[in-house]
Amino acid sequence: MKQGVLVKGRVRLLLGKNTPCYRPRRNGERKRKSVRGCIIGPDIRAVHLVIIKKGEKEIAGLTDTVSPRRLGPKRASKIRRLFAIPKADGKTVKKADEIALIKKSVVRRTWTAPNAKLRNKAPKIQRLITEERLRRKRIYKKEKKSRWEKTRKAVEEYSKFLADWKKKQQQRANQAKAAAESAATQAAKPPATKPAEKVEKKKEKVEKKPPV
């Protein structure tokens, strides 16, 4: 039933963006769809209604009976508010007493099992701060801190190792460079010349030899 369509039956309307009963897939897309009017007719079988304002008379079976609440609250703060349980301050009300009162005040539901025994169950209380929860939180924080310390030490060790490795690599590169420079200077030097006296003596010896 589309509000604003004052018809008892169905009509075909051209629907666009921001219109109930239609969601466009592209920008500017419109589509003609069949919608039903908001006027109640003989073809309607059931209508879901909500009572907004109560009149002078009672409606039989609807406003003249009060049905009890089947399920109670689950959240700890809502249970505390419903039963006016004071918060633990460490002086007048202890934390253990507050937790015990909240657990005791949970609304339980009873029913008869197939074996004709009465059973009851209670919801699990949510957001209840207990000693076990605080202990788990402390353990989690401790483990998180230990992981952080381990990571920090590993980073420091790796940075130290990297600095040493870079230093050694630089030293090796400097040694190789110095060796290459010395080899280049040795290769560029001219060959050493013999002294003039020795050359003259050799010439004399060659002249004194008898002719062949």
C-alpha positions in Angstrom: 0.0 0.0 0.0 1.6 3.2 -1.2 0.7 6.4 0.7 -0.7 9.2 -1.3 -2.4 7.0 -3.9 -6.1 7.3 -3.1 -7.3 4.2 -4.9 -8.7 0.9 -3.7 -6.9 -1.2 -6.2 -3.7 -1.3 -8.2 -2.5 1.5 -10.5 0.6 1.8 -12.7 2.8 4.8 -11.8 6.0 6.2 -13.2 8.4 6.1 -10.3 11.8 7.8 -10.0 14.5 8.6 -7.5 13.6 8.9 -3.8 10.2 7.2 -4.4 9.1 4.3 -2.2 8.6 0.9 -4.0 11.4 1.7 -6.5 15.2 1.9 -6.5 16.8 3.2 -9.7 19.9 1.5 -11.0 21.2 4.4 -13.0 21.2 8.2 -12.7 18.0 9.6 -13.9 16.3 6.3 -14.5 12.5 6.0 -14.1 10.3 3.0 -14.3 6.5 2.4 -14.5 5.5 0.0 -11.8 2.2 -1.4 -10.4 1.5 -0.2 -6.9 -1.6 -0.5 -4.7 -3.5 2.5 -3.3 -3.7 3.3 0.4 -7.5 2.9 0.7 -8.6 -0.3 2.4 -10.9 -2.4 0.3 -12.5 -5.9 0.3 -9.4 -7.5 -1.2 -7.3 -6.8 1.9 -7.1 -9.7 4.2 -5.0 -8.4 7.1 -3.7 -4.9 8.1 -0.8 -4.3 10.6 -1.8 -1.4 12.8 -0.3 0.4 15.8 -2.4 2.1 18.4 -1.2 5.7 18.8 -3.9 7.2 21.0 -6.4 5.4 23.2 -10.1 6.5 23.2 -12.7 6.5 25.9 -13.8 2.9 25.5 -11.7 -0.2 25.7 -11.1 -2.5 22.8 -11.9 -6.1 23.8 -8.9 -8.4 23.8 -6.5 -5.5 23.0 -6.5 -2.7 25.5 -8.5 -4.4 28.4 -5.8 -7.0 29.1 -2.2 -6.5 30.2 0.2 -9.2 29.0 3.3 -9.7 31.1 6.8 -9.1 29.7 8.0 -12.5 28.4 11.7 -11.7 28.4 13.7 -9.4 30.7 16.7 -7.2 29.9 20.1 -8.7 29.1 22.5 -5.8 29.5 24.0 -5.3 33.0 23.2 -1.5 33.1 19.6 -2.1 32.1 19.1 -4.8 34.8 20.7 -2.4 37.3 18.3 0.3 36.3 15.2 -1.9 36.3 15.8 -3.3 39.8 17.5 -0.1 41.2 20.7 -1.9 42.1 23.4 0.5 43.4 26.7 0.8 41.7 29.8 -0.5 43.5 31.8 2.3 45.1 34.2 0.2 47.2 32.9 1.5 50.5 29.2 0.8 51.0 28.7 -1.6 48.1 31.4 -4.0 47.0 31.9 -5.1 43.4 31.3 -8.8 44.2 28.0 -7.9 45.9 26.9 -5.8 42.9 27.6 -8.7 40.5 25.8 -11.1 42.7 22.7 -8.9 42.9 22.7 -8.4 39.1 23.0 -12.2 38.5 20.2 -12.8 41.0 17.9 -10.2 39.5 17.9 -11.6 35.9 14.4 -12.4 34.7 14.2 -16.2 34.3 11.8 -18.0 32.0 10.1 -21.3 33.0 8.5 -23.9 30.8 7.4 -27.5 30.8 9.7 -29.9 29.0 8.3 -32.9 27.0 9.1 -35.1 29.9 6.7 -33.1 32.1 9.6 -31.4 34.1 9.7 -27.7 34.8 12.7 -26.1 33.2 14.0 -22.5 33.5 16.6 -20.5 31.7 18.2 -17.1 32.0 19.9 -14.9 29.4 23.6 -14.4 29.4 24.3 -11.0 31.0 26.1 -8.7 28.6 28.7 -6.0 29.5 29.1 -7.4 33.0 32.5 -6.3 34.4 33.7 -9.2 36.6 37.1 -10.0 38.2 37.7 -12.6 35.5 37.1 -10.0 32.8 39.5 -7.6 34.5 42.1 -10.3 34.8 41.8 -11.2 31.2 42.2 -7.6 30.3 45.4 -7.2 32.3 46.8 -10.4 30.7 46.0 -9.0 27.3 47.6 -5.7 28.0 50.7 -7.4 29.4 51.0 -9.6 26.3 50.6 -6.6 24.1 53.3 -4.8 25.9 55.7 -7.8 25.7 55.1 -8.1 22.0 55.8 -4.4 21.6 59.1 -4.7 23.6 60.1 -7.8 21.6 59.5 -5.9 18.3 61.4 -2.8 19.5 64.4 -5.0 20.5 64.4 -6.8 17.2 64.3 -3.5 15.3 67.3 -2.2 17.3 69.3 -5.4 16.7 68.5 -5.3 13.0 69.5 -1.6 12.7 72.7 -2.3 14.5 73.5 -5.3 12.3 72.7 -3.3 9.2 75.0 -0.4 10.3 77.9 -2.9 10.9 77.3 -4.6 7.6 77.2 -1.3 5.7 80.5 -0.3 7.5 82.2 -3.5 6.4 80.9 -3.1 2.9 82.3 0.4 2.7 85.7 -0.8 4.0 85.8 -3.5 1.4 84.9 -1.1 -1.3 87.6 1.4 -0.1 90.2 -1.4 -0.1 89.3 -2.6 -3.5 89.4 1.0 -4.8 92.8 1.6 -3.3 94.2 -1.6 -4.8 92.8 -0.7 -8.2 94.4 2.8 -8.0 97.8 1.4 -7.0 97.7 -1.1 -9.8 96.8 1.6 -12.3 99.7 3.8 -11.1 102.1 0.9 -11.4 101.0 0.2 -14.9 101.4 3.8 -15.9 105.0 4.2 -14.7 107.8 4.1 -17.5 110.3 1.2 -17.5 113.4 1.8 -15.4 116.7 2.8 -17.4 120.1 1.3 -16.6 123.0 3.6 -15.5 125.3 4.9 -18.2 128.6 3.4 -16.7 127.3 -0.1 -17.0 126.4 0.5 -20.7 129.9 1.8 -21.5 131.6 -1.2 -19.8 129.5 -3.6 -21.8 130.5 -1.8 -25.0 134.2 -2.1 -24.1 133.9 -5.8 -23.5 132.3 -6.2 -26.8 135.1 -4.3 -28.6 138.0 -6.4 -26.9 136.6 -9.7 -28.2 138.6 -11.2 -31.0 137.1 -11.3 -34.4 135.4 -14.5 -35.4 
